[in-house]
Amino acid sequence: MTNRLTAWRYKKDQELKSKAQGAAFSAVQQGRLIRRPCEVCQSVDVEAHHNDYNKPLKVRWLCKSHHRMAHLEITRLAREKLFSKQPLL
């Protein structure tokens, strides 16, 4: 049961992610969303980063390197949260 639930959640998360990416891509193509330089280093070779896939047009523009760092930081924070829970007695 747990594996099925995990697979279902993963599938739903991926669908939401895909829809957000598609919406952002379409908005850029239609001129409704303008690419900006990387907010960290000002590089013009940027990718859209979604902090919240439920807000598909609210993106942070990051170069590939800083986009990867953002995801690594998210992963680190999630692991800290997971492993910082006190064991039940």
Secondary structure in CASP SS format (residue, H / E / C, confidence):
PFRMAT SS
TARGET T0000
AUTHOR 0000-0000-0000
METHOD secondary structure of the structure
MODEL  1
M C 1.00
T H 1.00
N H 1.00
R H 1.00
L H 1.00
T H 1.00
A H 1.00
W H 1.00
R H 1.00
Y H 1.00
K H 1.00
K H 1.00
D H 1.00
Q H 1.00
E H 1.00
L H 1.00
K H 1.00
S H 1.00
K H 1.00
A H 1.00
Q H 1.00
G H 1.00
A H 1.00
A H 1.00
F H 1.00
S H 1.00
A H 1.00
V H 1.00
Q H 1.00
Q H 1.00
G C 1.00
R C 1.00
L C 1.00
I C 1.00
R C 1.00
R C 1.00
P C 1.00
C C 1.00
E C 1.00
V C 1.00
C C 1.00
Q C 1.00
S C 1.00
V C 1.00
D C 1.00
V E 1.00
E E 1.00
A E 1.00
H E 1.00
H E 1.00
N C 1.00
D C 1.00
Y C 1.00
N C 1.00
K C 1.00
P C 1.00
L C 1.00
K C 1.00
V E 1.00
R E 1.00
W E 1.00
L E 1.00
C E 1.00
K H 1.00
S H 1.00
H H 1.00
H H 1.00
R H 1.00
M H 1.00
A H 1.00
H H 1.00
L H 1.00
E H 1.00
I H 1.00
T H 1.00
R H 1.00
L H 1.00
A H 1.00
R H 1.00
E H 1.00
K H 1.00
L H 1.00
F H 1.00
S C 1.00
K C 1.00
Q C 1.00
P C 1.00
L C 1.00
L C 1.00
END
